Amino acid sequence: MDLERFRELLEVQIAELEAQIATGESAAKPVELDQSSVGRLSRMDAIAGQAISAEAQRRRKTSLTRARAALKRLNLGEFGDCLECGEPVPERRLEHDPSTTLCIECAQKRA
């Protein structure tokens, strides 16, 4: 397994997520609208958009935590092992998502 390639993938993923989180902060802020000049449906749309942005931010932060944890496991020499059973996670699975923590069998058991 080419650990340096996975290190690069994780570092790029972390940088991208940090940038997305930084730019997404303003969209997830509470909606403040002048009720005298904005209609009710516009306010509802703005509130719905804010909720969608807040959920996207939450998902990005979760992904960032997972990517940082994977990089830490890589630095400790524990990268690529299933956290449940200890068996190696298939490399193709790691290529798809280098922050994955479970082999296919353990992931299916959790589903």
FIFI-487286 format. One record per atom (N, C-alpha, C, CB): residue number from 0; atom name; x, y, z. Coordinates in steps of 0.2 Angstrom, whole numbers, plus 5000, padded with zeros to 4 digits. Each point is the difference from the previous one (the first is absolute). Last residue first. Glycine has a CB too. Layout:
+-----+------+------+------+------+
|   n | atom |   xx |   yy |   zz |
+-----+------+------+------+------+
| NUM |   CA |    X |    Y |    Z |
...
+-----+------+------+------+------+
END
This chain:
+-----+------+------+------+------+
|   n | atom |   xx |   yy |   zz |
+-----+------+------+------+------+
| 110 |    N | 4876 | 4993 | 5047 |
| 110 |   CA | 4995 | 5003 | 4996 |
| 110 |    C | 4993 | 4997 | 5002 |
| 110 |   CB | 5008 | 5002 | 4991 |
| 109 |    N | 5013 | 4990 | 5018 |
| 109 |   CA | 4998 | 5006 | 5003 |
| 109 |    C | 4994 | 5003 | 4997 |
| 109 |   CB | 5011 | 5003 | 5003 |
| 108 |    N | 5000 | 4978 | 4988 |
| 108 |   CA | 4997 | 4999 | 5006 |
| 108 |    C | 4997 | 5005 | 5004 |
| 108 |   CB | 5009 | 4991 | 5001 |
| 107 |    N | 5004 | 5013 | 4979 |
| 107 |   CA | 4993 | 4997 | 4998 |
| 107 |    C | 4997 | 4998 | 5007 |
| 107 |   CB | 5004 | 4996 | 4989 |
| 106 |    N | 5017 | 5012 | 5012 |
| 106 |   CA | 4996 | 5005 | 4998 |
| 106 |    C | 4993 | 4998 | 4999 |
| 106 |   CB | 5010 | 5006 | 4995 |
| 105 |    N | 5007 | 4978 | 5009 |
| 105 |   CA | 4998 | 5004 | 5006 |
| 105 |    C | 4996 | 5006 | 4999 |
| 105 |   CB | 5011 | 4996 | 5005 |
| 104 |    N | 4997 | 4992 | 4976 |
| 104 |   CA | 4996 | 4995 | 5004 |
| 104 |    C | 4998 | 5004 | 5007 |
| 104 |   CB | 5006 | 4990 | 4995 |
| 103 |    N | 5009 | 5021 | 4990 |
| 103 |   CA | 4993 | 4999 | 4997 |
| 103 |    C | 4995 | 4996 | 5005 |
| 103 |   CB | 5005 | 5001 | 4988 |
| 102 |    N | 5015 | 5012 | 5024 |
| 102 |   CA | 5000 | 4996 | 4994 |
| 102 |    C | 4993 | 4999 | 4998 |
| 102 |   CB | 5010 | 4994 | 5003 |
| 101 |    N | 4997 | 5028 | 5010 |
| 101 |   CA | 4998 | 4993 | 5001 |
| 101 |    C | 5001 | 4996 | 4993 |
| 101 |   CB | 4991 | 5004 | 5009 |
| 100 |    N | 5014 | 5020 | 4995 |
| 100 |   CA | 5003 | 4997 | 5006 |
| 100 |    C | 4998 | 4992 | 5001 |
| 100 |   CB | 4999 | 5011 | 5005 |
|  99 |    N | 5004 | 5012 | 4976 |
|  99 |   CA | 4996 | 4994 | 5002 |
|  99 |    C | 5004 | 4996 | 5006 |
|  99 |   CB | 4994 | 5000 | 4988 |
|  98 |    N | 5014 | 5020 | 4998 |
|  98 |   CA | 4998 | 5000 | 5007 |
|  98 |    C | 4996 | 4995 | 5003 |
|  98 |   CB | 5001 | 5012 | 4998 |
|  97 |    N | 5006 | 4990 | 4979 |
|  97 |   CA | 5006 | 4999 | 5004 |
|  97 |    C | 4999 | 5001 | 5007 |
|  97 |   CB | 5007 | 5003 | 4991 |
|  96 |    N | 4977 | 4991 | 4987 |
|  96 |   CA | 5000 | 5004 | 5006 |
|  96 |    C | 5006 | 4998 | 5005 |
|  96 |   CB | 4987 | 5001 | 4999 |
|  95 |    N | 5013 | 4991 | 4979 |
|  95 |   CA | 4994 | 5003 | 4999 |
|  95 |    C | 4999 | 5005 | 5006 |
|  95 |   CB | 4995 | 4990 | 4994 |
|  94 |    N | 5023 | 4996 | 5006 |
|  94 |   CA | 5001 | 5005 | 4995 |
|  94 |    C | 4994 | 5004 | 4999 |
|  94 |   CB | 5008 | 4992 | 4994 |
|  93 |    N | 4992 | 4990 | 5021 |
|  93 |   CA | 5004 | 5006 | 5003 |
|  93 |    C | 5001 | 5005 | 4995 |
|  93 |   CB | 5005 | 4993 | 5008 |
|  92 |    N | 4985 | 4987 | 4986 |
|  92 |   CA | 4995 | 5003 | 5004 |
|  92 |    C | 5003 | 5007 | 5003 |
|  92 |   CB | 4995 | 4989 | 5003 |
|  91 |    N | 5019 | 4996 | 4984 |
|  91 |   CA | 4995 | 5004 | 4996 |
|  91 |    C | 4995 | 5004 | 5004 |
|  91 |   CB | 5001 | 4991 | 4991 |
|  90 |    N | 5014 | 4995 | 5020 |
|  90 |   CA | 5003 | 5006 | 4997 |
|  90 |    C | 4996 | 5004 | 4996 |
|  90 |   CB | 5011 | 4994 | 5000 |
|  89 |    N | 4980 | 4989 | 5020 |
|  89 |   CA | 5003 | 5000 | 4993 |
|  89 |    C | 5002 | 5007 | 4997 |
|  89 |   CB | 4992 | 4990 | 4999 |
|  88 |    N | 5010 | 5004 | 5027 |
|  88 |   CA | 4995 | 5002 | 4996 |
|  88 |    C | 5003 | 5000 | 4993 |
|  88 |   CB | 4995 | 5008 | 5009 |
|  87 |    N | 5013 | 4976 | 5011 |
|  87 |   CA | 5002 | 5005 | 4996 |
|  87 |    C | 4993 | 5002 | 4996 |
|  87 |   CB | 5012 | 4996 | 4999 |
|  86 |    N | 4985 | 4994 | 5026 |
|  86 |   CA | 5003 | 4998 | 4993 |
|  86 |    C | 5001 | 5006 | 4996 |
|  86 |   CB | 4993 | 4989 | 5001 |
|  85 |    N | 4998 | 5012 | 5021 |
|  85 |   CA | 5007 | 5000 | 5000 |
|  85 |    C | 5003 | 4998 | 4993 |
|  85 |   CB | 5000 | 4999 | 5012 |
|  84 |    N | 4976 | 5004 | 4998 |
|  84 |   CA | 5003 | 4994 | 5000 |
|  84 |    C | 5008 | 4999 | 4999 |
|  84 |   CB | 4989 | 4997 | 4995 |
|  83 |    N | 4999 | 5025 | 5008 |
|  83 |   CA | 4996 | 4995 | 5003 |
|  83 |    C | 5003 | 4993 | 5001 |
|  83 |   CB | 4990 | 5006 | 4996 |
|  82 |    N | 5019 | 5013 | 4992 |
|  82 |   CA | 5000 | 5002 | 5007 |
|  82 |    C | 4996 | 4995 | 5004 |
|  82 |   CB | 5001 | 5012 | 4997 |
|  81 |    N | 5013 | 4984 | 4980 |
|  81 |   CA | 4994 | 5001 | 5002 |
|  81 |    C | 5000 | 5001 | 5008 |
|  81 |   CB | 4995 | 4993 | 4990 |
|  80 |    N | 5026 | 5014 | 4994 |
|  80 |   CA | 4997 | 4994 | 5004 |
|  80 |    C | 4993 | 5002 | 5002 |
|  80 |   CB | 5012 | 4997 | 5004 |
|  79 |    N | 5002 | 5018 | 4984 |
|  79 |   CA | 4998 | 4995 | 4996 |
|  79 |    C | 4998 | 4994 | 5003 |
|  79 |   CB | 5008 | 5004 | 4992 |
|  78 |    N | 5008 | 5013 | 5021 |
|  78 |   CA | 4996 | 5001 | 4994 |
|  78 |    C | 4998 | 4994 | 4996 |
|  78 |   CB | 5005 | 5012 | 5000 |
|  77 |    N | 5010 | 4992 | 5020 |
|  77 |   CA | 4994 | 4996 | 5001 |
|  77 |    C | 4995 | 5001 | 4994 |
|  77 |   CB | 5002 | 5001 | 5012 |
|  76 |    N | 5020 | 5011 | 4994 |
|  76 |   CA | 5001 | 4993 | 4997 |
|  76 |    C | 4994 | 4996 | 5001 |
|  76 |   CB | 5012 | 5001 | 5002 |
|  75 |    N | 4991 | 5022 | 5004 |
|  75 |   CA | 5001 | 4995 | 5005 |
|  75 |    C | 5002 | 4993 | 4998 |
|  75 |   CB | 4993 | 5007 | 5007 |
|  74 |    N | 5001 | 5012 | 4978 |
|  74 |   CA | 5006 | 5002 | 5004 |
|  74 |    C | 5002 | 4995 | 5005 |
|  74 |   CB | 4997 | 5012 | 4998 |
|  73 |    N | 4982 | 4985 | 4991 |
|  73 |   CA | 5006 | 4999 | 4995 |
|  73 |    C | 5007 | 5001 | 5004 |
|  73 |   CB | 4992 | 5003 | 4990 |
|  72 |    N | 4988 | 5002 | 5022 |
|  72 |   CA | 5001 | 4993 | 4999 |
|  72 |    C | 5006 | 4998 | 4996 |
|  72 |   CB | 4988 | 4998 | 5002 |
|  71 |    N | 5005 | 5025 | 4998 |
|  71 |   CA | 5004 | 4998 | 5007 |
|  71 |    C | 5001 | 4992 | 5000 |
|  71 |   CB | 4994 | 5010 | 5006 |
|  70 |    N | 4994 | 4998 | 4976 |
|  70 |   CA | 5007 | 5003 | 4999 |
|  70 |    C | 5003 | 4998 | 5007 |
|  70 |   CB | 4997 | 5009 | 4992 |
|  69 |    N | 4981 | 4987 | 5008 |
|  69 |   CA | 5003 | 4995 | 4995 |
|  69 |    C | 5007 | 5002 | 4999 |
|  69 |   CB | 4989 | 4998 | 4994 |
|  68 |    N | 4998 | 5016 | 5019 |
|  68 |   CA | 5001 | 4994 | 5004 |
|  68 |    C | 5003 | 4995 | 4995 |
|  68 |   CB | 4990 | 5002 | 5007 |
|  67 |    N | 5004 | 5018 | 4983 |
|  67 |   CA | 5005 | 5001 | 5005 |
|  67 |    C | 5002 | 4994 | 5004 |
|  67 |   CB | 4996 | 5012 | 5001 |
|  66 |    N | 4985 | 4987 | 4985 |
|  66 |   CA | 5006 | 5000 | 4996 |
|  66 |    C | 5006 | 5002 | 5004 |
|  66 |   CB | 4994 | 5004 | 4991 |
|  65 |    N | 4985 | 4996 | 5019 |
|  65 |   CA | 5002 | 4993 | 4998 |
|  65 |    C | 5006 | 5000 | 4996 |
|  65 |   CB | 4988 | 4997 | 4999 |
|  64 |    N | 5003 | 5024 | 5008 |
|  64 |   CA | 5002 | 4996 | 5006 |
|  64 |    C | 5003 | 4993 | 4998 |
|  64 |   CB | 4992 | 5006 | 5007 |
|  63 |    N | 4998 | 5007 | 4976 |
|  63 |   CA | 5007 | 5003 | 5002 |
|  63 |    C | 5002 | 4996 | 5006 |
|  63 |   CB | 4997 | 5011 | 4995 |
|  62 |    N | 4982 | 4984 | 4998 |
|  62 |   CA | 5004 | 4998 | 4995 |
|  62 |    C | 5007 | 5002 | 5002 |
|  62 |   CB | 4992 | 5000 | 4991 |
|  61 |    N | 4991 | 5009 | 5021 |
|  61 |   CA | 5001 | 4993 | 5002 |
|  61 |    C | 5005 | 4997 | 4995 |
|  61 |   CB | 4988 | 5000 | 5004 |
|  60 |    N | 5006 | 5022 | 4992 |
|  60 |   CA | 5004 | 5000 | 5006 |
|  60 |    C | 5001 | 4992 | 5002 |
|  60 |   CB | 4996 | 5012 | 5004 |
|  59 |    N | 4990 | 4993 | 4978 |
|  59 |   CA | 5007 | 5001 | 4998 |
|  59 |    C | 5005 | 5000 | 5006 |
|  59 |   CB | 4996 | 5008 | 4991 |
|  58 |    N | 4981 | 4989 | 5012 |
|  58 |   CA | 5002 | 4995 | 4997 |
|  58 |    C | 5008 | 5001 | 4998 |
|  58 |   CB | 4988 | 4997 | 4995 |
|  57 |    N | 5000 | 5020 | 5015 |
|  57 |   CA | 5001 | 4995 | 5005 |
|  57 |    C | 5003 | 4994 | 4996 |
|  57 |   CB | 4990 | 5004 | 5007 |
|  56 |    N | 5004 | 5014 | 4979 |
|  56 |   CA | 5006 | 5002 | 5005 |
|  56 |    C | 5001 | 4994 | 5005 |
|  56 |   CB | 4998 | 5012 | 4998 |
|  55 |    N | 4983 | 4986 | 4989 |
|  55 |   CA | 5006 | 4999 | 4995 |
|  55 |    C | 5006 | 5002 | 5004 |
|  55 |   CB | 4994 | 5003 | 4990 |
|  54 |    N | 4986 | 5002 | 5021 |
|  54 |   CA | 5001 | 4993 | 4999 |
|  54 |    C | 5006 | 4998 | 4996 |
|  54 |   CB | 4987 | 4998 | 5002 |
|  53 |    N | 5007 | 5024 | 4999 |
|  53 |   CA | 5002 | 4998 | 5007 |
|  53 |    C | 5001 | 4993 | 5000 |
|  53 |   CB | 4994 | 5009 | 5005 |
|  52 |    N | 4997 | 5000 | 4976 |
|  52 |   CA | 5007 | 5002 | 5000 |
|  52 |    C | 5003 | 4998 | 5007 |
|  52 |   CB | 4998 | 5010 | 4993 |
|  51 |    N | 4979 | 4987 | 5004 |
|  51 |   CA | 5003 | 4996 | 4995 |
|  51 |    C | 5008 | 5001 | 5001 |
|  51 |   CB | 4990 | 5000 | 4992 |
|  50 |    N | 4995 | 5014 | 5019 |
|  50 |   CA | 5000 | 4994 | 5003 |
|  50 |    C | 5004 | 4995 | 4996 |
|  50 |   CB | 4989 | 5002 | 5005 |
|  49 |    N | 5008 | 5019 | 4987 |
|  49 |   CA | 5005 | 5001 | 5005 |
|  49 |    C | 5000 | 4993 | 5004 |
|  49 |   CB | 4997 | 5012 | 5002 |
|  48 |    N | 4987 | 4991 | 4981 |
|  48 |   CA | 5007 | 5000 | 4997 |
|  48 |    C | 5005 | 5000 | 5005 |
|  48 |   CB | 4996 | 5006 | 4990 |
|  47 |    N | 4982 | 4996 | 5017 |
|  47 |   CA | 5001 | 4993 | 4997 |
|  47 |    C | 5007 | 4999 | 4997 |
|  47 |   CB | 4988 | 4999 | 4998 |
|  46 |    N | 5005 | 5022 | 5009 |
|  46 |   CA | 5001 | 4996 | 5006 |
|  46 |    C | 5001 | 4993 | 4998 |
|  46 |   CB | 4992 | 5007 | 5006 |
|  45 |    N | 5003 | 5009 | 4977 |
|  45 |   CA | 5007 | 5001 | 5003 |
|  45 |    C | 5001 | 4996 | 5006 |
|  45 |   CB | 4999 | 5012 | 4996 |
|  44 |    N | 4980 | 4986 | 4993 |
|  44 |   CA | 5005 | 4997 | 4996 |
|  44 |    C | 5007 | 5002 | 5003 |
|  44 |   CB | 4993 | 5002 | 4990 |
|  43 |    N | 4989 | 5007 | 5021 |
|  43 |   CA | 5000 | 4992 | 5001 |
|  43 |    C | 5005 | 4997 | 4995 |
|  43 |   CB | 4988 | 5001 | 5003 |
|  42 |    N | 5009 | 5022 | 4996 |
|  42 |   CA | 5002 | 4999 | 5006 |
|  42 |    C | 5001 | 4992 | 5001 |
|  42 |   CB | 4995 | 5011 | 5005 |
|  41 |    N | 4994 | 4997 | 4976 |
|  41 |   CA | 5007 | 5001 | 4999 |
|  41 |    C | 5004 | 4999 | 5007 |
|  41 |   CB | 4997 | 5008 | 4991 |
|  40 |    N | 4979 | 4990 | 5008 |
|  40 |   CA | 5003 | 4994 | 4997 |
|  40 |    C | 5008 | 5002 | 4999 |
|  40 |   CB | 4989 | 4998 | 4994 |
|  39 |    N | 4998 | 5019 | 5016 |
|  39 |   CA | 5000 | 4994 | 5004 |
|  39 |    C | 5004 | 4994 | 4997 |
|  39 |   CB | 4989 | 5004 | 5005 |
|  38 |    N | 5018 | 5021 | 4987 |
|  38 |   CA | 4994 | 4996 | 5001 |
|  38 |    C | 5001 | 4994 | 5004 |
|  38 |   CB | 4996 | 5004 | 4989 |
|  37 |    N | 5017 | 5020 | 5012 |
|  37 |   CA | 5000 | 4993 | 4998 |
|  37 |    C | 4994 | 4996 | 5001 |
|  37 |   CB | 5013 | 5001 | 5001 |
|  36 |    N | 4990 | 5022 | 5007 |
|  36 |   CA | 5002 | 5000 | 4993 |
|  36 |    C | 5000 | 4994 | 4997 |
|  36 |   CB | 5006 | 5010 | 5002 |
|  35 |    N | 4990 | 4993 | 5022 |
|  35 |   CA | 4995 | 5005 | 4996 |
|  35 |    C | 5001 | 5000 | 4993 |
|  35 |   CB | 5000 | 5006 | 5010 |
|  34 |    N | 5014 | 4980 | 5005 |
|  34 |   CA | 4993 | 4998 | 4999 |
|  34 |    C | 4995 | 5004 | 4996 |
|  34 |   CB | 5002 | 4993 | 5010 |
|  33 |    N | 5025 | 5004 | 4990 |
|  33 |   CA | 4996 | 5005 | 5002 |
|  33 |    C | 4993 | 4998 | 4998 |
|  33 |   CB | 5009 | 5009 | 4998 |
|  32 |    N | 5011 | 4973 | 5009 |
|  32 |   CA | 4996 | 5004 | 4994 |
|  32 |    C | 4996 | 5005 | 5003 |
|  32 |   CB | 5000 | 4990 | 4993 |
|  31 |    N | 5020 | 4991 | 5013 |
|  31 |   CA | 4997 | 5006 | 5003 |
|  31 |    C | 4997 | 5004 | 4994 |
|  31 |   CB | 5008 | 5000 | 5010 |
|  30 |    N | 5002 | 4973 | 4997 |
|  30 |   CA | 4997 | 5005 | 4995 |
|  30 |    C | 4997 | 5006 | 5004 |
|  30 |   CB | 4997 | 4990 | 4992 |
|  29 |    N | 5024 | 4994 | 5016 |
|  29 |   CA | 4993 | 5001 | 5000 |
|  29 |    C | 4998 | 5005 | 4996 |
|  29 |   CB | 5000 | 4997 | 5012 |
|  28 |    N | 5021 | 4989 | 4980 |
|  28 |   CA | 4998 | 5005 | 5006 |
|  28 |    C | 4993 | 5001 | 5000 |
|  28 |   CB | 5011 | 5006 | 4999 |
|  27 |    N | 5002 | 4981 | 4985 |
|  27 |   CA | 4997 | 4997 | 5005 |
|  27 |    C | 4998 | 5004 | 5006 |
|  27 |   CB | 5006 | 4990 | 4997 |
|  26 |    N | 5006 | 5018 | 4984 |
|  26 |   CA | 4993 | 4997 | 4997 |
|  26 |    C | 4997 | 4996 | 5006 |
|  26 |   CB | 5005 | 4999 | 4988 |
|  25 |    N | 5017 | 5010 | 5016 |
|  25 |   CA | 4995 | 5005 | 4999 |
|  25 |    C | 4993 | 4998 | 4998 |
|  25 |   CB | 5010 | 5007 | 4997 |
|  24 |    N | 5008 | 4977 | 5005 |
|  24 |   CA | 4998 | 5003 | 5006 |
|  24 |    C | 4995 | 5005 | 4999 |
|  24 |   CB | 5011 | 4998 | 5005 |
|  23 |    N | 5002 | 4990 | 4978 |
|  23 |   CA | 4993 | 4998 | 5001 |
|  23 |    C | 4997 | 5003 | 5007 |
|  23 |   CB | 5002 | 4990 | 4993 |
|  22 |    N | 5021 | 5012 | 4998 |
|  22 |   CA | 4996 | 5004 | 4996 |
|  22 |    C | 4992 | 4999 | 5002 |
|  22 |   CB | 5009 | 4999 | 4991 |
|  21 |    N | 5008 | 4989 | 5021 |
|  21 |   CA | 5001 | 5007 | 5001 |
|  21 |    C | 4995 | 5004 | 4996 |
|  21 |   CB | 5012 | 4998 | 5002 |
|  20 |    N | 4988 | 4979 | 4995 |
|  20 |   CA | 4997 | 5002 | 5007 |
|  20 |    C | 5001 | 5007 | 5001 |
|  20 |   CB | 5003 | 4989 | 5005 |
|  19 |    N | 5007 | 5002 | 4976 |
|  19 |   CA | 4993 | 5000 | 4999 |
|  19 |    C | 4996 | 5002 | 5007 |
|  19 |   CB | 5001 | 4991 | 4991 |
|  18 |    N | 5023 | 5007 | 5009 |
|  18 |   CA | 4998 | 5005 | 4996 |
|  18 |    C | 4992 | 5001 | 4999 |
|  18 |   CB | 5011 | 4999 | 4994 |
|  17 |    N | 4998 | 4982 | 5017 |
|  17 |   CA | 5001 | 5006 | 5004 |
|  17 |    C | 4998 | 5006 | 4996 |
|  17 |   CB | 5010 | 4995 | 5007 |
|  16 |    N | 4990 | 4985 | 4982 |
|  16 |   CA | 4994 | 5000 | 5005 |
|  16 |    C | 5001 | 5007 | 5004 |
|  16 |   CB | 4999 | 4987 | 5001 |
|  15 |    N | 5018 | 5008 | 4984 |
|  15 |   CA | 4994 | 5001 | 4996 |
|  15 |    C | 4994 | 5001 | 5005 |
|  15 |   CB | 5004 | 4994 | 4990 |
|  14 |    N | 5017 | 4999 | 5019 |
|  14 |   CA | 5000 | 5007 | 4998 |
|  14 |    C | 4994 | 5002 | 4996 |
|  14 |   CB | 5012 | 4998 | 4999 |
|  13 |    N | 4990 | 4979 | 5007 |
|  13 |   CA | 4999 | 5005 | 5006 |
|  13 |    C | 5000 | 5007 | 4998 |
|  13 |   CB | 5006 | 4991 | 5007 |
|  12 |    N | 4998 | 4993 | 4976 |
|  12 |   CA | 4993 | 5000 | 5003 |
|  12 |    C | 4999 | 5004 | 5006 |
|  12 |   CB | 4999 | 4988 | 4996 |
|  11 |    N | 5022 | 5009 | 4996 |
|  11 |   CA | 4996 | 5004 | 4995 |
|  11 |    C | 4993 | 5000 | 5002 |
|  11 |   CB | 5008 | 4997 | 4991 |
|  10 |    N | 5006 | 4990 | 5022 |
|  10 |   CA | 5002 | 5007 | 5001 |
|  10 |    C | 4996 | 5004 | 4995 |
|  10 |   CB | 5012 | 4997 | 5003 |
|   9 |    N | 4986 | 4980 | 4995 |
|   9 |   CA | 4997 | 5003 | 5006 |
|   9 |    C | 5001 | 5007 | 5001 |
|   9 |   CB | 5001 | 4988 | 5005 |
|   8 |    N | 5009 | 5001 | 4977 |
|   8 |   CA | 4993 | 5000 | 4999 |
|   8 |    C | 4997 | 5003 | 5006 |
|   8 |   CB | 5000 | 4990 | 4992 |
|   7 |    N | 5023 | 5006 | 5009 |
|   7 |   CA | 4998 | 5006 | 4996 |
|   7 |    C | 4993 | 5000 | 4999 |
|   7 |   CB | 5011 | 4999 | 4994 |
|   6 |    N | 4996 | 4983 | 5018 |
|   6 |   CA | 5001 | 5006 | 5004 |
|   6 |    C | 4999 | 5006 | 4995 |
|   6 |   CB | 5009 | 4994 | 5007 |
|   5 |    N | 4989 | 4985 | 4983 |
|   5 |   CA | 4995 | 5001 | 5004 |
|   5 |    C | 5001 | 5007 | 5005 |
|   5 |   CB | 4997 | 4987 | 5000 |
|   4 |    N | 5020 | 5006 | 4986 |
|   4 |   CA | 4995 | 5002 | 4996 |
|   4 |    C | 4994 | 5002 | 5004 |
|   4 |   CB | 5004 | 4993 | 4990 |
|   3 |    N | 5014 | 4997 | 5021 |
|   3 |   CA | 5001 | 5008 | 4998 |
|   3 |    C | 4995 | 5002 | 4995 |
|   3 |   CB | 5012 | 4998 | 5001 |
|   2 |    N | 4988 | 4979 | 5005 |
|   2 |   CA | 4998 | 5004 | 5006 |
|   2 |    C | 5001 | 5008 | 4998 |
|   2 |   CB | 5003 | 4991 | 5008 |
|   1 |    N | 4994 | 4986 | 4978 |
|   1 |   CA | 5004 | 5006 | 4999 |
|   1 |    C | 4997 | 5005 | 5005 |
|   1 |   CB | 5002 | 4998 | 4988 |
|   0 |    N | 4998 | 4974 | 5012 |
|   0 |   CA | 4996 | 5006 | 5000 |
|   0 |    C | 5005 | 5006 | 5000 |
|   0 |   CB | 4990 | 4994 | 5006 |
+-----+------+------+------+------+
END
